[in-house]
Amino acid sequence: MTVNGRNVSGEVEGRTLLVEFLREGLHLTGTHVGCDTSQCGACTVHVDGMQVKACSMFAAEADGAQVATIEGVAANDGTLSAIQQAFQDHHGLQCGFCTPGMVMAAASLLKANPKPTEHEVREHLEGNICRCTGYHNIVKAIMAASGQEMPALAAE
């Protein structure tokens, strides 16, 4: 498979999950393991351009695929992407555990819908759990990354 633009390979047991291969085999620990049941979204990555929870896919299923993880979102020189910068600017995180999955989900949404409404952002994030923020600043960050601001009424 190709991960973040780099060809990688390895031998895995048939039951090895993609999240395990990324974290343990490739040492890409930005993809988090939260629930192991595909409920929390902390392990969200992109496989061939599609948003996927890496705990719900076997590594072998990604054979030949293009995989993107949070480590591949920033520029090579470390410059944050627009989404990452918006999360920082709008404090779209607290403990940070869900943040990689949220950023990857946001990237998927903005690729498909560059100017989502607040409702569409909230609906898209339903598969990603945050126990700290109440989602308001996450939504605000995604709206900002899309070049939009949240309506004042919704911000109160």
Chimera marker file (.cmm) of the C-alpha trace (Angstrom):
<marker_set name="trace">
<marker id="1" x="0.000" y="0.000" z="0.000" r="1" g="1" b="0" radius="0.5"/>
<marker id="2" x="0.962" y="3.627" z="-0.212" r="1" g="1" b="0" radius="0.5"/>
<marker id="3" x="0.709" y="5.529" z="3.064" r="1" g="1" b="0" radius="0.5"/>
<marker id="4" x="0.979" y="9.308" z="2.972" r="1" g="1" b="0" radius="0.5"/>
<marker id="5" x="2.636" y="9.084" z="-0.433" r="1" g="1" b="0" radius="0.5"/>
<marker id="6" x="5.208" y="6.491" z="0.618" r="1" g="1" b="0" radius="0.5"/>
<marker id="7" x="5.150" y="2.878" z="-0.598" r="1" g="1" b="0" radius="0.5"/>
<marker id="8" x="5.124" y="0.511" z="2.361" r="1" g="1" b="0" radius="0.5"/>
<marker id="9" x="4.755" y="-3.206" z="2.807" r="1" g="1" b="0" radius="0.5"/>
<marker id="10" x="4.728" y="-5.749" z="5.547" r="1" g="1" b="0" radius="0.5"/>
<marker id="11" x="3.495" y="-9.159" z="6.504" r="1" g="1" b="0" radius="0.5"/>
<marker id="12" x="0.487" y="-9.301" z="8.774" r="1" g="1" b="0" radius="0.5"/>
<marker id="13" x="-1.799" y="-11.938" z="10.175" r="1" g="1" b="0" radius="0.5"/>
<marker id="14" x="-5.183" y="-12.036" z="8.484" r="1" g="1" b="0" radius="0.5"/>
<marker id="15" x="-6.838" y="-10.603" z="11.584" r="1" g="1" b="0" radius="0.5"/>
<marker id="16" x="-4.536" y="-7.568" z="11.830" r="1" g="1" b="0" radius="0.5"/>
<marker id="17" x="-6.562" y="-4.388" z="11.678" r="1" g="1" b="0" radius="0.5"/>
<marker id="18" x="-5.434" y="-1.445" z="9.569" r="1" g="1" b="0" radius="0.5"/>
<marker id="19" x="-5.148" y="0.698" z="12.692" r="1" g="1" b="0" radius="0.5"/>
<marker id="20" x="-2.770" y="-1.864" z="14.234" r="1" g="1" b="0" radius="0.5"/>
<marker id="21" x="-0.631" y="-1.991" z="11.096" r="1" g="1" b="0" radius="0.5"/>
<marker id="22" x="-0.407" y="1.799" z="10.953" r="1" g="1" b="0" radius="0.5"/>
<marker id="23" x="0.410" y="2.223" z="14.641" r="1" g="1" b="0" radius="0.5"/>
<marker id="24" x="2.542" y="-0.842" z="15.347" r="1" g="1" b="0" radius="0.5"/>
<marker id="25" x="3.933" y="-1.732" z="11.932" r="1" g="1" b="0" radius="0.5"/>
<marker id="26" x="4.571" y="1.763" z="10.596" r="1" g="1" b="0" radius="0.5"/>
<marker id="27" x="4.786" y="3.676" z="13.904" r="1" g="1" b="0" radius="0.5"/>
<marker id="28" x="2.189" y="6.197" z="12.709" r="1" g="1" b="0" radius="0.5"/>
<marker id="29" x="0.657" y="6.712" z="16.129" r="1" g="1" b="0" radius="0.5"/>
<marker id="30" x="-1.457" y="9.737" z="15.231" r="1" g="1" b="0" radius="0.5"/>
<marker id="31" x="-4.243" y="7.359" z="14.276" r="1" g="1" b="0" radius="0.5"/>
<marker id="32" x="-5.723" y="6.624" z="17.684" r="1" g="1" b="0" radius="0.5"/>
<marker id="33" x="-7.503" y="3.554" z="19.032" r="1" g="1" b="0" radius="0.5"/>
<marker id="34" x="-10.433" y="4.606" z="21.141" r="1" g="1" b="0" radius="0.5"/>
<marker id="35" x="-13.160" y="2.009" z="21.220" r="1" g="1" b="0" radius="0.5"/>
<marker id="36" x="-12.165" y="-0.910" z="18.961" r="1" g="1" b="0" radius="0.5"/>
<marker id="37" x="-15.802" y="-1.074" z="17.821" r="1" g="1" b="0" radius="0.5"/>
<marker id="38" x="-15.882" y="1.654" z="15.117" r="1" g="1" b="0" radius="0.5"/>
<marker id="39" x="-18.053" y="3.887" z="17.299" r="1" g="1" b="0" radius="0.5"/>
<marker id="40" x="-15.711" y="6.739" z="18.253" r="1" g="1" b="0" radius="0.5"/>
<marker id="41" x="-13.935" y="7.750" z="15.030" r="1" g="1" b="0" radius="0.5"/>
<marker id="42" x="-10.536" y="8.321" z="16.669" r="1" g="1" b="0" radius="0.5"/>
<marker id="43" x="-8.992" y="5.969" z="14.101" r="1" g="1" b="0" radius="0.5"/>
<marker id="44" x="-10.382" y="7.754" z="11.028" r="1" g="1" b="0" radius="0.5"/>
<marker id="45" x="-8.112" y="7.620" z="7.963" r="1" g="1" b="0" radius="0.5"/>
<marker id="46" x="-8.683" y="7.875" z="4.217" r="1" g="1" b="0" radius="0.5"/>
<marker id="47" x="-8.398" y="4.785" z="2.028" r="1" g="1" b="0" radius="0.5"/>
<marker id="48" x="-8.460" y="5.502" z="-1.695" r="1" g="1" b="0" radius="0.5"/>
<marker id="49" x="-9.996" y="8.864" z="-0.864" r="1" g="1" b="0" radius="0.5"/>
<marker id="50" x="-12.799" y="7.467" z="1.286" r="1" g="1" b="0" radius="0.5"/>
<marker id="51" x="-13.201" y="8.156" z="4.995" r="1" g="1" b="0" radius="0.5"/>
<marker id="52" x="-12.682" y="4.864" z="6.864" r="1" g="1" b="0" radius="0.5"/>
<marker id="53" x="-12.473" y="3.856" z="10.502" r="1" g="1" b="0" radius="0.5"/>
<marker id="54" x="-9.206" y="1.932" z="10.546" r="1" g="1" b="0" radius="0.5"/>
<marker id="55" x="-10.408" y="-0.318" z="13.390" r="1" g="1" b="0" radius="0.5"/>
<marker id="56" x="-13.093" y="-1.691" z="11.089" r="1" g="1" b="0" radius="0.5"/>
<marker id="57" x="-10.817" y="-2.713" z="8.223" r="1" g="1" b="0" radius="0.5"/>
<marker id="58" x="-8.223" y="-5.445" z="7.991" r="1" g="1" b="0" radius="0.5"/>
<marker id="59" x="-4.762" y="-4.303" z="6.934" r="1" g="1" b="0" radius="0.5"/>
<marker id="60" x="-4.755" y="-6.870" z="4.128" r="1" g="1" b="0" radius="0.5"/>
<marker id="61" x="-7.858" y="-5.225" z="2.666" r="1" g="1" b="0" radius="0.5"/>
<marker id="62" x="-5.743" y="-2.116" z="2.043" r="1" g="1" b="0" radius="0.5"/>
<marker id="63" x="-3.291" y="-4.041" z="-0.129" r="1" g="1" b="0" radius="0.5"/>
<marker id="64" x="-2.548" y="-1.776" z="-3.111" r="1" g="1" b="0" radius="0.5"/>
<marker id="65" x="-4.566" y="1.106" z="-1.646" r="1" g="1" b="0" radius="0.5"/>
<marker id="66" x="-3.680" y="4.747" z="-1.109" r="1" g="1" b="0" radius="0.5"/>
<marker id="67" x="-3.931" y="5.418" z="2.636" r="1" g="1" b="0" radius="0.5"/>
<marker id="68" x="-3.771" y="8.873" z="4.205" r="1" g="1" b="0" radius="0.5"/>
<marker id="69" x="-3.308" y="9.390" z="7.933" r="1" g="1" b="0" radius="0.5"/>
<marker id="70" x="-3.112" y="12.487" z="10.101" r="1" g="1" b="0" radius="0.5"/>
<marker id="71" x="0.676" y="12.421" z="9.723" r="1" g="1" b="0" radius="0.5"/>
<marker id="72" x="0.242" y="13.187" z="6.025" r="1" g="1" b="0" radius="0.5"/>
<marker id="73" x="-2.059" y="16.197" z="6.438" r="1" g="1" b="0" radius="0.5"/>
<marker id="74" x="0.531" y="18.893" z="7.180" r="1" g="1" b="0" radius="0.5"/>
<marker id="75" x="2.997" y="20.000" z="4.531" r="1" g="1" b="0" radius="0.5"/>
<marker id="76" x="6.429" y="18.347" z="4.439" r="1" g="1" b="0" radius="0.5"/>
<marker id="77" x="7.950" y="21.426" z="6.090" r="1" g="1" b="0" radius="0.5"/>
<marker id="78" x="5.520" y="21.093" z="9.008" r="1" g="1" b="0" radius="0.5"/>
<marker id="79" x="3.176" y="23.864" z="7.937" r="1" g="1" b="0" radius="0.5"/>
<marker id="80" x="-0.295" y="23.000" z="9.156" r="1" g="1" b="0" radius="0.5"/>
<marker id="81" x="-3.091" y="22.418" z="6.655" r="1" g="1" b="0" radius="0.5"/>
<marker id="82" x="-5.984" y="24.896" z="6.611" r="1" g="1" b="0" radius="0.5"/>
<marker id="83" x="-8.067" y="22.470" z="8.664" r="1" g="1" b="0" radius="0.5"/>
<marker id="84" x="-5.344" y="21.911" z="11.261" r="1" g="1" b="0" radius="0.5"/>
<marker id="85" x="-4.725" y="25.657" z="11.502" r="1" g="1" b="0" radius="0.5"/>
<marker id="86" x="-8.441" y="26.307" z="11.943" r="1" g="1" b="0" radius="0.5"/>
<marker id="87" x="-8.591" y="23.726" z="14.756" r="1" g="1" b="0" radius="0.5"/>
<marker id="88" x="-5.716" y="25.558" z="16.434" r="1" g="1" b="0" radius="0.5"/>
<marker id="89" x="-7.110" y="29.050" z="15.825" r="1" g="1" b="0" radius="0.5"/>
<marker id="90" x="-10.624" y="28.182" z="17.017" r="1" g="1" b="0" radius="0.5"/>
<marker id="91" x="-9.556" y="25.855" z="19.835" r="1" g="1" b="0" radius="0.5"/>
<marker id="92" x="-11.276" y="22.876" z="18.246" r="1" g="1" b="0" radius="0.5"/>
<marker id="93" x="-9.624" y="20.539" z="20.733" r="1" g="1" b="0" radius="0.5"/>
<marker id="94" x="-9.041" y="20.045" z="24.399" r="1" g="1" b="0" radius="0.5"/>
<marker id="95" x="-7.401" y="16.770" z="25.339" r="1" g="1" b="0" radius="0.5"/>
<marker id="96" x="-6.575" y="16.139" z="21.664" r="1" g="1" b="0" radius="0.5"/>
<marker id="97" x="-7.398" y="12.435" z="21.616" r="1" g="1" b="0" radius="0.5"/>
<marker id="98" x="-10.210" y="12.742" z="19.063" r="1" g="1" b="0" radius="0.5"/>
<marker id="99" x="-8.503" y="15.502" z="17.064" r="1" g="1" b="0" radius="0.5"/>
<marker id="100" x="-6.741" y="13.353" z="14.422" r="1" g="1" b="0" radius="0.5"/>
<marker id="101" x="-10.001" y="11.580" z="13.599" r="1" g="1" b="0" radius="0.5"/>
<marker id="102" x="-11.911" y="14.865" z="13.588" r="1" g="1" b="0" radius="0.5"/>
<marker id="103" x="-9.374" y="16.460" z="11.224" r="1" g="1" b="0" radius="0.5"/>
<marker id="104" x="-9.537" y="13.481" z="8.869" r="1" g="1" b="0" radius="0.5"/>
<marker id="105" x="-13.358" y="13.528" z="8.966" r="1" g="1" b="0" radius="0.5"/>
<marker id="106" x="-13.328" y="17.278" z="8.306" r="1" g="1" b="0" radius="0.5"/>
<marker id="107" x="-10.987" y="16.819" z="5.340" r="1" g="1" b="0" radius="0.5"/>
<marker id="108" x="-13.316" y="14.200" z="3.887" r="1" g="1" b="0" radius="0.5"/>
<marker id="109" x="-16.346" y="16.453" z="4.333" r="1" g="1" b="0" radius="0.5"/>
<marker id="110" x="-14.676" y="19.530" z="2.837" r="1" g="1" b="0" radius="0.5"/>
<marker id="111" x="-13.430" y="17.540" z="-0.140" r="1" g="1" b="0" radius="0.5"/>
<marker id="112" x="-16.987" y="16.396" z="-0.908" r="1" g="1" b="0" radius="0.5"/>
<marker id="113" x="-18.691" y="19.621" z="0.171" r="1" g="1" b="0" radius="0.5"/>
<marker id="114" x="-16.378" y="22.668" z="0.256" r="1" g="1" b="0" radius="0.5"/>
<marker id="115" x="-19.036" y="24.964" z="1.768" r="1" g="1" b="0" radius="0.5"/>
<marker id="116" x="-21.101" y="22.865" z="4.186" r="1" g="1" b="0" radius="0.5"/>
<marker id="117" x="-23.741" y="24.337" z="6.427" r="1" g="1" b="0" radius="0.5"/>
<marker id="118" x="-23.353" y="24.082" z="10.182" r="1" g="1" b="0" radius="0.5"/>
<marker id="119" x="-26.002" y="21.345" z="10.156" r="1" g="1" b="0" radius="0.5"/>
<marker id="120" x="-24.083" y="19.385" z="7.498" r="1" g="1" b="0" radius="0.5"/>
<marker id="121" x="-20.882" y="19.635" z="9.543" r="1" g="1" b="0" radius="0.5"/>
<marker id="122" x="-22.618" y="18.394" z="12.676" r="1" g="1" b="0" radius="0.5"/>
<marker id="123" x="-24.306" y="15.587" z="10.745" r="1" g="1" b="0" radius="0.5"/>
<marker id="124" x="-21.004" y="14.486" z="9.179" r="1" g="1" b="0" radius="0.5"/>
<marker id="125" x="-19.313" y="14.357" z="12.593" r="1" g="1" b="0" radius="0.5"/>
<marker id="126" x="-21.936" y="12.035" z="14.084" r="1" g="1" b="0" radius="0.5"/>
<marker id="127" x="-19.514" y="9.094" z="13.811" r="1" g="1" b="0" radius="0.5"/>
<marker id="128" x="-16.753" y="10.918" z="15.698" r="1" g="1" b="0" radius="0.5"/>
<marker id="129" x="-16.997" y="11.248" z="19.459" r="1" g="1" b="0" radius="0.5"/>
<marker id="130" x="-15.439" y="14.004" z="21.548" r="1" g="1" b="0" radius="0.5"/>
<marker id="131" x="-15.845" y="13.808" z="25.293" r="1" g="1" b="0" radius="0.5"/>
<marker id="132" x="-14.323" y="17.222" z="26.037" r="1" g="1" b="0" radius="0.5"/>
<marker id="133" x="-15.438" y="20.031" z="23.766" r="1" g="1" b="0" radius="0.5"/>
<marker id="134" x="-19.168" y="19.812" z="23.222" r="1" g="1" b="0" radius="0.5"/>
<marker id="135" x="-18.326" y="20.069" z="19.493" r="1" g="1" b="0" radius="0.5"/>
<marker id="136" x="-19.014" y="23.806" z="19.186" r="1" g="1" b="0" radius="0.5"/>
<marker id="137" x="-15.393" y="24.823" z="18.562" r="1" g="1" b="0" radius="0.5"/>
<marker id="138" x="-14.816" y="21.803" z="16.325" r="1" g="1" b="0" radius="0.5"/>
<marker id="139" x="-17.741" y="22.861" z="14.151" r="1" g="1" b="0" radius="0.5"/>
<marker id="140" x="-16.536" y="26.462" z="14.268" r="1" g="1" b="0" radius="0.5"/>
<marker id="141" x="-13.065" y="25.337" z="13.122" r="1" g="1" b="0" radius="0.5"/>
<marker id="142" x="-14.448" y="23.306" z="10.216" r="1" g="1" b="0" radius="0.5"/>
<marker id="143" x="-16.658" y="26.198" z="9.130" r="1" g="1" b="0" radius="0.5"/>
<marker id="144" x="-13.615" y="28.507" z="9.256" r="1" g="1" b="0" radius="0.5"/>
<marker id="145" x="-11.535" y="26.022" z="7.251" r="1" g="1" b="0" radius="0.5"/>
<marker id="146" x="-14.264" y="26.144" z="4.596" r="1" g="1" b="0" radius="0.5"/>
<marker id="147" x="-13.936" y="29.917" z="4.461" r="1" g="1" b="0" radius="0.5"/>
<marker id="148" x="-17.184" y="30.494" z="6.328" r="1" g="1" b="0" radius="0.5"/>
<marker id="149" x="-17.995" y="31.777" z="9.761" r="1" g="1" b="0" radius="0.5"/>
<marker id="150" x="-20.717" y="30.371" z="11.944" r="1" g="1" b="0" radius="0.5"/>
<marker id="151" x="-23.787" y="32.577" z="12.290" r="1" g="1" b="0" radius="0.5"/>
<marker id="152" x="-23.656" y="34.714" z="15.435" r="1" g="1" b="0" radius="0.5"/>
<marker id="153" x="-26.821" y="33.138" z="16.801" r="1" g="1" b="0" radius="0.5"/>
<marker id="154" x="-25.340" y="29.644" z="16.612" r="1" g="1" b="0" radius="0.5"/>
<marker id="155" x="-22.148" y="30.840" z="18.298" r="1" g="1" b="0" radius="0.5"/>
<marker id="156" x="-24.005" y="31.850" z="21.470" r="1" g="1" b="0" radius="0.5"/>
<link id1="1" id2="2" r="1" g="1" b="0" radius="0.2"/>
<link id1="2" id2="3" r="1" g="1" b="0" radius="0.2"/>
<link id1="3" id2="4" r="1" g="1" b="0" radius="0.2"/>
<link id1="4" id2="5" r="1" g="1" b="0" radius="0.2"/>
<link id1="5" id2="6" r="1" g="1" b="0" radius="0.2"/>
<link id1="6" id2="7" r="1" g="1" b="0" radius="0.2"/>
<link id1="7" id2="8" r="1" g="1" b="0" radius="0.2"/>
<link id1="8" id2="9" r="1" g="1" b="0" radius="0.2"/>
<link id1="9" id2="10" r="1" g="1" b="0" radius="0.2"/>
<link id1="10" id2="11" r="1" g="1" b="0" radius="0.2"/>
<link id1="11" id2="12" r="1" g="1" b="0" radius="0.2"/>
<link id1="12" id2="13" r="1" g="1" b="0" radius="0.2"/>
<link id1="13" id2="14" r="1" g="1" b="0" radius="0.2"/>
<link id1="14" id2="15" r="1" g="1" b="0" radius="0.2"/>
<link id1="15" id2="16" r="1" g="1" b="0" radius="0.2"/>
<link id1="16" id2="17" r="1" g="1" b="0" radius="0.2"/>
<link id1="17" id2="18" r="1" g="1" b="0" radius="0.2"/>
<link id1="18" id2="19" r="1" g="1" b="0" radius="0.2"/>
<link id1="19" id2="20" r="1" g="1" b="0" radius="0.2"/>
<link id1="20" id2="21" r="1" g="1" b="0" radius="0.2"/>
<link id1="21" id2="22" r="1" g="1" b="0" radius="0.2"/>
<link id1="22" id2="23" r="1" g="1" b="0" radius="0.2"/>
<link id1="23" id2="24" r="1" g="1" b="0" radius="0.2"/>
<link id1="24" id2="25" r="1" g="1" b="0" radius="0.2"/>
<link id1="25" id2="26" r="1" g="1" b="0" radius="0.2"/>
<link id1="26" id2="27" r="1" g="1" b="0" radius="0.2"/>
<link id1="27" id2="28" r="1" g="1" b="0" radius="0.2"/>
<link id1="28" id2="29" r="1" g="1" b="0" radius="0.2"/>
<link id1="29" id2="30" r="1" g="1" b="0" radius="0.2"/>
<link id1="30" id2="31" r="1" g="1" b="0" radius="0.2"/>
<link id1="31" id2="32" r="1" g="1" b="0" radius="0.2"/>
<link id1="32" id2="33" r="1" g="1" b="0" radius="0.2"/>
<link id1="33" id2="34" r="1" g="1" b="0" radius="0.2"/>
<link id1="34" id2="35" r="1" g="1" b="0" radius="0.2"/>
<link id1="35" id2="36" r="1" g="1" b="0" radius="0.2"/>
<link id1="36" id2="37" r="1" g="1" b="0" radius="0.2"/>
<link id1="37" id2="38" r="1" g="1" b="0" radius="0.2"/>
<link id1="38" id2="39" r="1" g="1" b="0" radius="0.2"/>
<link id1="39" id2="40" r="1" g="1" b="0" radius="0.2"/>
<link id1="40" id2="41" r="1" g="1" b="0" radius="0.2"/>
<link id1="41" id2="42" r="1" g="1" b="0" radius="0.2"/>
<link id1="42" id2="43" r="1" g="1" b="0" radius="0.2"/>
<link id1="43" id2="44" r="1" g="1" b="0" radius="0.2"/>
<link id1="44" id2="45" r="1" g="1" b="0" radius="0.2"/>
<link id1="45" id2="46" r="1" g="1" b="0" radius="0.2"/>
<link id1="46" id2="47" r="1" g="1" b="0" radius="0.2"/>
<link id1="47" id2="48" r="1" g="1" b="0" radius="0.2"/>
<link id1="48" id2="49" r="1" g="1" b="0" radius="0.2"/>
<link id1="49" id2="50" r="1" g="1" b="0" radius="0.2"/>
<link id1="50" id2="51" r="1" g="1" b="0" radius="0.2"/>
<link id1="51" id2="52" r="1" g="1" b="0" radius="0.2"/>
<link id1="52" id2="53" r="1" g="1" b="0" radius="0.2"/>
<link id1="53" id2="54" r="1" g="1" b="0" radius="0.2"/>
<link id1="54" id2="55" r="1" g="1" b="0" radius="0.2"/>
<link id1="55" id2="56" r="1" g="1" b="0" radius="0.2"/>
<link id1="56" id2="57" r="1" g="1" b="0" radius="0.2"/>
<link id1="57" id2="58" r="1" g="1" b="0" radius="0.2"/>
<link id1="58" id2="59" r="1" g="1" b="0" radius="0.2"/>
<link id1="59" id2="60" r="1" g="1" b="0" radius="0.2"/>
<link id1="60" id2="61" r="1" g="1" b="0" radius="0.2"/>
<link id1="61" id2="62" r="1" g="1" b="0" radius="0.2"/>
<link id1="62" id2="63" r="1" g="1" b="0" radius="0.2"/>
<link id1="63" id2="64" r="1" g="1" b="0" radius="0.2"/>
<link id1="64" id2="65" r="1" g="1" b="0" radius="0.2"/>
<link id1="65" id2="66" r="1" g="1" b="0" radius="0.2"/>
<link id1="66" id2="67" r="1" g="1" b="0" radius="0.2"/>
<link id1="67" id2="68" r="1" g="1" b="0" radius="0.2"/>
<link id1="68" id2="69" r="1" g="1" b="0" radius="0.2"/>
<link id1="69" id2="70" r="1" g="1" b="0" radius="0.2"/>
<link id1="70" id2="71" r="1" g="1" b="0" radius="0.2"/>
<link id1="71" id2="72" r="1" g="1" b="0" radius="0.2"/>
<link id1="72" id2="73" r="1" g="1" b="0" radius="0.2"/>
<link id1="73" id2="74" r="1" g="1" b="0" radius="0.2"/>
<link id1="74" id2="75" r="1" g="1" b="0" radius="0.2"/>
<link id1="75" id2="76" r="1" g="1" b="0" radius="0.2"/>
<link id1="76" id2="77" r="1" g="1" b="0" radius="0.2"/>
<link id1="77" id2="78" r="1" g="1" b="0" radius="0.2"/>
<link id1="78" id2="79" r="1" g="1" b="0" radius="0.2"/>
<link id1="79" id2="80" r="1" g="1" b="0" radius="0.2"/>
<link id1="80" id2="81" r="1" g="1" b="0" radius="0.2"/>
<link id1="81" id2="82" r="1" g="1" b="0" radius="0.2"/>
<link id1="82" id2="83" r="1" g="1" b="0" radius="0.2"/>
<link id1="83" id2="84" r="1" g="1" b="0" radius="0.2"/>
<link id1="84" id2="85" r="1" g="1" b="0" radius="0.2"/>
<link id1="85" id2="86" r="1" g="1" b="0" radius="0.2"/>
<link id1="86" id2="87" r="1" g="1" b="0" radius="0.2"/>
<link id1="87" id2="88" r="1" g="1" b="0" radius="0.2"/>
<link id1="88" id2="89" r="1" g="1" b="0" radius="0.2"/>
<link id1="89" id2="90" r="1" g="1" b="0" radius="0.2"/>
<link id1="90" id2="91" r="1" g="1" b="0" radius="0.2"/>
<link id1="91" id2="92" r="1" g="1" b="0" radius="0.2"/>
<link id1="92" id2="93" r="1" g="1" b="0" radius="0.2"/>
<link id1="93" id2="94" r="1" g="1" b="0" radius="0.2"/>
<link id1="94" id2="95" r="1" g="1" b="0" radius="0.2"/>
<link id1="95" id2="96" r="1" g="1" b="0" radius="0.2"/>
<link id1="96" id2="97" r="1" g="1" b="0" radius="0.2"/>
<link id1="97" id2="98" r="1" g="1" b="0" radius="0.2"/>
<link id1="98" id2="99" r="1" g="1" b="0" radius="0.2"/>
<link id1="99" id2="100" r="1" g="1" b="0" radius="0.2"/>
<link id1="100" id2="101" r="1" g="1" b="0" radius="0.2"/>
<link id1="101" id2="102" r="1" g="1" b="0" radius="0.2"/>
<link id1="102" id2="103" r="1" g="1" b="0" radius="0.2"/>
<link id1="103" id2="104" r="1" g="1" b="0" radius="0.2"/>
<link id1="104" id2="105" r="1" g="1" b="0" radius="0.2"/>
<link id1="105" id2="106" r="1" g="1" b="0" radius="0.2"/>
<link id1="106" id2="107" r="1" g="1" b="0" radius="0.2"/>
<link id1="107" id2="108" r="1" g="1" b="0" radius="0.2"/>
<link id1="108" id2="109" r="1" g="1" b="0" radius="0.2"/>
<link id1="109" id2="110" r="1" g="1" b="0" radius="0.2"/>
<link id1="110" id2="111" r="1" g="1" b="0" radius="0.2"/>
<link id1="111" id2="112" r="1" g="1" b="0" radius="0.2"/>
<link id1="112" id2="113" r="1" g="1" b="0" radius="0.2"/>
<link id1="113" id2="114" r="1" g="1" b="0" radius="0.2"/>
<link id1="114" id2="115" r="1" g="1" b="0" radius="0.2"/>
<link id1="115" id2="116" r="1" g="1" b="0" radius="0.2"/>
<link id1="116" id2="117" r="1" g="1" b="0" radius="0.2"/>
<link id1="117" id2="118" r="1" g="1" b="0" radius="0.2"/>
<link id1="118" id2="119" r="1" g="1" b="0" radius="0.2"/>
<link id1="119" id2="120" r="1" g="1" b="0" radius="0.2"/>
<link id1="120" id2="121" r="1" g="1" b="0" radius="0.2"/>
<link id1="121" id2="122" r="1" g="1" b="0" radius="0.2"/>
<link id1="122" id2="123" r="1" g="1" b="0" radius="0.2"/>
<link id1="123" id2="124" r="1" g="1" b="0" radius="0.2"/>
<link id1="124" id2="125" r="1" g="1" b="0" radius="0.2"/>
<link id1="125" id2="126" r="1" g="1" b="0" radius="0.2"/>
<link id1="126" id2="127" r="1" g="1" b="0" radius="0.2"/>
<link id1="127" id2="128" r="1" g="1" b="0" radius="0.2"/>
<link id1="128" id2="129" r="1" g="1" b="0" radius="0.2"/>
<link id1="129" id2="130" r="1" g="1" b="0" radius="0.2"/>
<link id1="130" id2="131" r="1" g="1" b="0" radius="0.2"/>
<link id1="131" id2="132" r="1" g="1" b="0" radius="0.2"/>
<link id1="132" id2="133" r="1" g="1" b="0" radius="0.2"/>
<link id1="133" id2="134" r="1" g="1" b="0" radius="0.2"/>
<link id1="134" id2="135" r="1" g="1" b="0" radius="0.2"/>
<link id1="135" id2="136" r="1" g="1" b="0" radius="0.2"/>
<link id1="136" id2="137" r="1" g="1" b="0" radius="0.2"/>
<link id1="137" id2="138" r="1" g="1" b="0" radius="0.2"/>
<link id1="138" id2="139" r="1" g="1" b="0" radius="0.2"/>
<link id1="139" id2="140" r="1" g="1" b="0" radius="0.2"/>
<link id1="140" id2="141" r="1" g="1" b="0" radius="0.2"/>
<link id1="141" id2="142" r="1" g="1" b="0" radius="0.2"/>
<link id1="142" id2="143" r="1" g="1" b="0" radius="0.2"/>
<link id1="143" id2="144" r="1" g="1" b="0" radius="0.2"/>
<link id1="144" id2="145" r="1" g="1" b="0" radius="0.2"/>
<link id1="145" id2="146" r="1" g="1" b="0" radius="0.2"/>
<link id1="146" id2="147" r="1" g="1" b="0" radius="0.2"/>
<link id1="147" id2="148" r="1" g="1" b="0" radius="0.2"/>
<link id1="148" id2="149" r="1" g="1" b="0" radius="0.2"/>
<link id1="149" id2="150" r="1" g="1" b="0" radius="0.2"/>
<link id1="150" id2="151" r="1" g="1" b="0" radius="0.2"/>
<link id1="151" id2="152" r="1" g="1" b="0" radius="0.2"/>
<link id1="152" id2="153" r="1" g="1" b="0" radius="0.2"/>
<link id1="153" id2="154" r="1" g="1" b="0" radius="0.2"/>
<link id1="154" id2="155" r="1" g="1" b="0" radius="0.2"/>
<link id1="155" id2="156" r="1" g="1" b="0" radius="0.2"/>
</marker_set>
